[in-house]
Each structure stands twice: as C-alpha cells, then as structure tokens.
Amino acid sequence: KNITLQRDILSYINKNYMHKISLKDIAARFHMSEKYFSRFFKNSFQITFIEYLNSVRLEKAASLLTTTDMPVTEIAFICGFVNISYFIRSFKKAFGNSPHVFRKNS
C-alpha cells in the first residue's frame, strides 16, 4: 500500500509541478493531515516535499533552458516558480550557475 501511495504522490507532483501545489493541498489530496503528509514524505524519500517539488521544477527548467530559446522568466513561470529571484537563487544553488550562464554553457 505504501509503495502505491508513494508512486501516486510522485506521479501527482510530476504531472502538476507547474501549478501551485501547497503542502495543505497535496496533503488533502491524499487524505492526510499536513503534519502526517510531511512526515510520510520525508520518511519515504529522505527529502522534504518542498525540496522535492523544487528539484522537479529545477530539472524541468534546466531541460527547457537547453532545448528552447524561451526567456528565463517564462521558463521560471512555466515550471511553477512565481518569484524570479527565488528561481535564480535556487537554480544557482542546484546547478552552480545562473540560468543564463547554464544556457550559454550547454
């Protein structure tokens, strides 16, 4: 049962990463309290829900940066980031370069 639930949660995130997914929403979607969902997620995947969601979004952004010529801000929004400076900061932390430099180097 846990394996199915874990797969369903990851599948839901991968299909909906571009939308706003709050902890409250996803916990309710899987019939759990926020606290229980957070604990379940962390115990299942050794990463917090928000860290995982952001990593999915950043991977999609990196892919779009290398395969399209869309503006960085558009890519950020498409990938579910509403705050551009947060996106750039997170991207730099994950990939070691700003989105612009990452694109130029790839």
URSUL-V936780 format. One record per helix or strand of 3 or more residues. SS is the DSSP state (h for helix, s for strand). FROM is the first residue (numbers start at 1). LEN is the number of residues. If there is no record, write none. Layout:
SS;FROM;LEN
SS;FROM;LEN
This chain:
h;2;15
h;23;7
h;34;12
h;49;19
h;72;7
h;84;12
h;99;7
